Amino acid sequence: MGRIIFNEDPNHFIFTRARAGVERVTREDLVDFILQYKDTQITDFMICICASLAWYDSKRTQNAIDKYKEWLACGKTSDEERDPVVKCTKLLVDIYEKEGVEMHKLWVQTLRDIGIHPWISVRMNDIHETDREDSFLFSDFYKAHRAMNRASHRTPASYYEYGLDYLYEDVRRYYMTLIEEALDTFDMDGLELDWMREIYSIGIGREYEGTAVINAFMREVFARVKAAEQKWGHPIRIAVRLPDTPEKCLRLGFDFFDWVNAGLVDLITVTPRWSSIDNNMPIDLWKKILADKPVELAAGLEILIDAYNRRGRKYWNNTYETAIASACAYHSMGADAIYLFNYMDALEPSSDKDDSLYSDREIYHKFLCTAGSDEGSAAQPRRHVVTYDDVSAVSVPGARQLPLRLSGERGRPTPFSALRIVTGKIPAGRTVHAVLGFARGTVHIENVTVYLNAKKCRLAGPAKPVYPQYEDMEYFIFEAENDGALPPVSVLEVGISEGETAVHWAEIDIL
């Protein structure tokens, strides 16, 4: 059957439609948007309703509809052609006021009609565009409480330091108000607290003492949800989105152990933040920690992919083969579901040479009908790319395996270097290739030796770069033996007998 949990961003729908030149959205258009996900493997749909602002007609917090009208009244919307966010908000205003449709409530009902569980997702500390003094995205609350940031003891020096600090009661009260109103407004099957926007929500140096504050906040959320269940007459599940490792969660002040033991959460999604899908999250470790607990675990997939945060190259989307590989790998590690973040629909390819998941609507739909299934994803051609983790905590850096420095002399590597690559099931008879990328002119490939799980690979020759590999590299294929007994986790050893070089890209392809 398969299980995919899908996240819809607070302004993606109107942003993409406005960018494509759509000037009017009808009730039928809104229903059709949801119907495209019918008969896929999506079982749960997270409708995100807020960032710093609410993106529906909130009555208790500032919302984008009223803010747009305020900007219109004082002439600020003259910049809307330059600011696509402002421009797209006019479409939202028209949906609510000219069409008379409460968009998010319509989506909740339509999802339920087609057998998909509707959830409401709340971003707990979104700080997009902190570098702009008067960004439309910021609520007046944020502007008025900007001094309550994580670095309030000094001047913030980086993006994440502008996140609001939950040690301040005003901050907690604001986000509790958002949650309370959501529970009163929407007949949801579940409530998601998206702590990954932003996970940096406790004052720098105060993370340890902040743990108790967040634990108390989670208990209050639980109580509010239980009260809402009485109103709506059915259970409402609680989910959280958290960083990739248990240690990182604790070091940032998020004691999920307490939440699980107290029965406060039903679903935990572990995930990278944004800049790349992370193909090495310890899902198997999480499963052992959560064993015998009534909590589901989802593996969060981001749409972007990169080997490491390499200056000058960003924002490549996953292809079908790279994304299905990630899903396959995490199924094999025991994930209860695959969670898709930023995998929302696109009306047009992102570039002329787009080989991404968005290059064809049929490919996008096929992915949504396949990625939730262990057997289905394992049967696909796939590319298991070495990527990195883009979230860190003090003493717990984000992990990356590349670049891999190699050196050797007198015919011997000094030493071999290794990469861990989770592949999931590899059926007998499938061709298995290791593909390595080096800076041009830095390697005599005949000096390179590669082992996959202690078996030597055969050099099959050079390969042309394929999306999303780095175009300024040269690539070589090493063919691995597949005797039908390859494990779901592989170790690739690489050594060079003479000279120095570095591996900047690595993947295992199952063909």
N, C-alpha and C positions, 0 to 999 in steps of 0.2 A: 504493500500500500504506500508507505513512505510518509514522512513527516517533515514539513517545512514551516517555520515560523517567519513571517514576513513583516518588515517594518516600513511604514509609509511616513516619510518626512513631513514636517508641519506645513511646508509651502511648496513641496515638489510639484504637486498637481498643477497649481495655478502658475508656477514659475515656468514649467515646460510648455504649457499651453500658450501663455503670453509670449514667450520667446518664439513660438512657432507661428505667431500672428493671429491666434484665436482671439476674437473680440467678444464672443458671447458663449457662455456655457449653460446648457439647459439641464433640466432634471434628468432627461434621458442620457445626456452625456455623462453625468455623474454616476448613473446606474451602470452604463456601459463600461466605465472605467473599472468598476469592481467586477463586472461579469467576465472580464478578460482572465480573471484568476479562477473562474469556475472550472472544475474538472482537472485542476492541477494537483500537486501534492501539498499545497498550502492548506494547513489545518487551522492555523491561528494567525490573525492579521492584526498587527499593532498599529493603531491609528495615533500618530503623534499629534497632539493638539497644541503644543506650546514649545517655545524656546525661552528667550527672555520675555517675550510677549506671548499672549494667548492668540492662536490663529483661528479662533471661532468667536462668536459674539458673547464673550464672557461678560458677566455683569459684576463680578467681584474683583477682577484684576484688569489691568489695561489690556486691550486687545488691538489687533492690527487693523480691524475695520474702523473702529473709532479713531485710531491714530491717523489713518489715511485721511479721514474727513477733516481732522484737525489740521493736518499739513496742507490739505487743499484750501482750507479757509484762510490760512496765513501765507499762501503762495509758495510753499516749499515744494509742491509737486511739480513745479516747473523743471526740476532736475530729474524727473522720472525717466526721461529718455536715456539719461546717463546712468541712472541707478535702476537696474532691472528688477530689484526687489520691490522698490516703490511702484514701478510700472505694473508688476504682476498683481499687486495688492488690489488694484482697481477691479480686477477680475473677481477677486474674492468678495469685495463689497457688492458688486452687481449680483453675484450668486445669492447672497443673503437678502439683498434689498430689492433688486429689480425682478429676480426670478422667484423670490420668496421661498427659497429652499435652505433649510438648515443642513448644510452639506455633510457634516460629520454624523449627524443623527441618521441621515439617509443612508450613509455608508454602513453604519452599524446594522440597520435593518436589512439592507441588501445582503450583507455578509451572512447574517443569520439565515436569510431565505435560501441561500445556496449552500448551506452546511459548513460554513467557515466560522470559527469562533471569533467574535469581535472583541478586541482589547483596546484600552486607552493607554497610551504611553505618555509619560510626563518627563521631560528633560529637567533634571534636578539642578542644573547650574550652567546653562548654556551661555557662552561668552563670545559668540561670533562677532568679528569686527571690533575688537577692543581697541584697535589702533585708530579708529575713527571717533572723533569727539561727539558727533551728532548722527550716528548711524540710525537708520529707521528701525533696525533690528532690536535696539535696546529699549527696554521698558523704562518708564520714568522711575520706577522703583530702583532699578540698577543705577541710573544716573544719580539719584538722590543718596544712594548707599554705596557709592563707588569706593568710599574710604574703608568699607568693611570687607576689603579683599584679603586674600591669603597672606599678603605681604604688608599688612597695615602697619607693621612696626617699622617699615622703611618704604622707600619708593619701589614699586614693582619694576622688575628688570626684564621680564619675559612674559610671553602670552599667557601661560597658565597661572601666573601669579595674580592676574586680574580676576580670577574666579572668586566668587563670594565665599565667605567663611561661615560655616554652619555653627561655629561657636557663638555667633551673634544670634540672639533670640529673634530679632527682626527678620533675619534671613530665613530662619526656620519657619516663622509664622507666615511669611510670604508664600513659600512653597507648600506649606500645609493648606493654605487658602486655595491654591491652584488644585490640589488634590481633592479637598472637600467639595469644591464646586464641580469638578469632573464627576465625582461619585454621585452628586445630586442631579447632574444633567444627563448623563449617558447611561443607558441600560447595557452595561458592559459585562462580558464574561470574565474579564480579568483586567487588573491594573498593573502596568509596568512602571517601575521607578528606574529611569535611565540614568544611572550614576556615571556612565561613561561620557556624559555631557554635563559637567565635567567631573571626572573622578577626583580631581584636585579641588576638594571642597572643604578642607580643614586647614587652618592657619599653619604656615611653615614652622616646624619645630614643636607643634602642639598636637600632632597626629595621635600620639598615644593617649592623651587626655580626651581628645575628641571622640575616641571610640565609644565611650560611655554615652556621649551626647547623641551620636548617630544611632546607637542601640535604642535609646529612649525614643528617638524620633520614629524608628521603625515600629516600635510597640504602639505608638500613637496612630500611625498609619493603619496598622492591623486593626485597632479598635474602630477606626472610621470605616474601614471596609466591612467589618462585621455589622455595623449599624446600617450600612448601605444595603447589605444582603436582606435585611428585614424589609426595607423599602421596596426592593425590586423582586423579592420573593424567590431568589435563587442564589447559589454560591457564586462568589467572585474570587478568583484566584489572584495571587500576588506574585509578580516576577521582578527580578532585579537584573541589570546588566552590569557586569564587573570586569576587571582586568583578567589577564590570562592565567596568573598563578595565584595560589592561595597565599603565599608569603607576601606578594605585592599588595593584595587586598588588605591584609592585616597592617602592613606598614603604612598604608595610606589612611588607616582609621576605619576600615570596613570589616567588622568582625562577623562574617557570614556564619561562623561556627555558632555564635550566639543565636542568630536568626533561625538557623536550621533546628537547633536544639529546642528552641522555644516555639517552633511551629509557625513562624511568622511568614515564611516564603514557601511557594510551591514550585517555582521555576527559577533556576540560575542560568544565565547566559554568560559565558566567558568569551572574551573577544579582544581583538586589537582596538585601538582607538579610531584610526582612519587611514593613515598614509600607506599602508599595505596590508593585504591579507596576511595572516600569521599562520604558517603551516606547521608550527612546532609547539602548539599549546599543549600542556600536559593533561589532556582530557582523561587519560587512563588514571593519573594520580587523583584528579577530582572525583572520578567514579569510586575509587577506593575510599576516599574521605566521606563520600555521601552514601556509601553502601548501607543498606537497611534503613535509610531515611526516606520519608515520603516526599522527596524532592526530585524533580526532573532536571536534567543537565542538557543544555543546548550549546553547540559549538557555533560561535558567531563568525560569519564570513563577511569581510569587507570587500567592496567592489574593486578597489585599487590593488595593484600588485607591483612589487619591486623587490630586488634582492637585498638591498640595503639603502639607507638614505643618502644616495649619491648626488652630490651637488650638480645642478643643471639638468636633472632628469627626474620628472615626477608625473603623476596623474595619468598613468596608463591603466586602463580597465582590464580586468580579467577576460580571458577568452573562455569559450565553452569548455575547452580541454583543461585549462588550468583551474577553473572554478569547480568543475565536476571532480577533478582530482582531489581538491581540498575536502569536498563533501565525502568522497569515498574514504579518504584517510581517517576522518573523524568518526565515520560510522564504525570503522574497524577498531577504534579506540574506545568505543562504547557510548558515544553521544546518543541521547534519546531523541534529539532533533537537530536539524540544521537551521540556523537562524541567519536570515539574510538582511544585511544593513546596507543601504544605498544601492540595492538591486532593483530600484523602482524603474518603471517603464521610461523609455526614451522615444520621442517622436521621430528622431532622425539620428543617423550615426554621428559620432563626435568628431570625425575627421574623414578626409577622402581615403586614407589608407587604413581605415578602421577595420581590424580583424577581431574586435572585442565581442563580448557577449551581446552587445547592442547592435552589431552590424546587420542583423536580420531579425525581424520579429519572430519568425519561425524558430530560430535558434534560441532566442530568449524564452519562448514558450516551451520548447523542448527541455530546456534546463529546469524550468519550474515543474515539469512533469517527471523529472528523473532524479534530481539532486537529493530528494528526501528518502530515497531507497538505497539500502546497502547493496543489494544484488544488482539493481539497475545502474547505479553509478559505477560499480566494479566492472560491468560489462562494456563500458564506454572506452574509446581511445582517450588517454589522459596524460597530462604533463604535470608531474609533481615538482614544483619549483621551490628552491631554497629561498626563503624570504626572511623577514625579521620582525621583531616585536617593538612597537613604537611607544610603549608606555613604561615609565620607570618610577621608582620610589627611592628615597634616600637609602643607600646601601643595597638596593636591589635594582641594578641597571636593566634596561631593556636588552634582551638577548639578540645577538646577531651572529651568524656563522661565517658570513662573507664580509670583505674579501679574505681569501685563504692564502696566506703567504707560503711560498715553497722555495726551498733552496737545497742544493746538493753539490757535492764535489767528489772527485776521484771515483765516479761511477756509483755513488751511494746517496740516497736521500738523507737529509739531516733536519728533521725526521720525516716520516709520513704524517700527513695531516688528515683529519677525518671530518665528515659531515654526516649528520643524522637526518634521514629523510623518511617520513612516514608515507607509505604508499597504499596501505590497505591491501586487500586481496589481489593477488596476481595469478590469474588462471593459467594452467599449463597450456603451452602452445602459443602464448602471446610473446611477441618480440619485446625485449627490454633493452633500452638504450640509456646510458649515462651521457649527458651532454654538458661539456664544460666550456666556459668562455674565458679567454685571456686577452689582455691588452695586445693590440696588434704589434707584431715584431718582437715580443718579449719571450717567446718560447720556441724551442725546437721540440716539436711534439713527440719525436721518436725518443726523447729523454724522459717522457712522462709515463709513469706506471699507475694503473688504476685497478683497485680491487673493489668488488661489491660483495659484501658479506663473506669476506675471506677467500673469494674466488677471483682470479685474475680476469680482467676484461680485455677484449680484443679491440685494438684501434681500427675503426672502420673508415676513418678519413675525416676530412673537413666538412663543415656544413655551413650553408648561408644563414645569417641571422633571420629569425622569424619573430613576429610580434609576440610578446613584448620584450624580447631580448634587446640588449644594448647594441645599437648599430655600429658603435666604434670598436667593437670587439671582434676577435676571430674565434670560431667555435669548432669543436671536434667531437665526434661521436665515438663512444666506446661501447661495444656490444657486450652485454652480460649474458651468462648462461642462465637459462630458465628451465630448471628440471621439474617444475611443478611444485617445488617445496620452498619457494622463496617466502620469507616471513613478511608480515605487514609493516615492519619497521626495518629499514635498511641502513647500513653504515657504508659510506663510500670513502675509501682511503685513496689519497692522491699523493704521489711522491715524484720528485724530479732528480735525476742522477747528476746533472751538471747545471750550474748557473742559478739564477734567481728569477722568479716570476710570481704571479698571483692569479688565483681563480676569482673572477668577479661575478660569474654566473654559473649556476649548476642546477640541473634538473634530471629526473629520471622519467623517461617516457615509456608508457605501456601502450604498445601499438597493436 
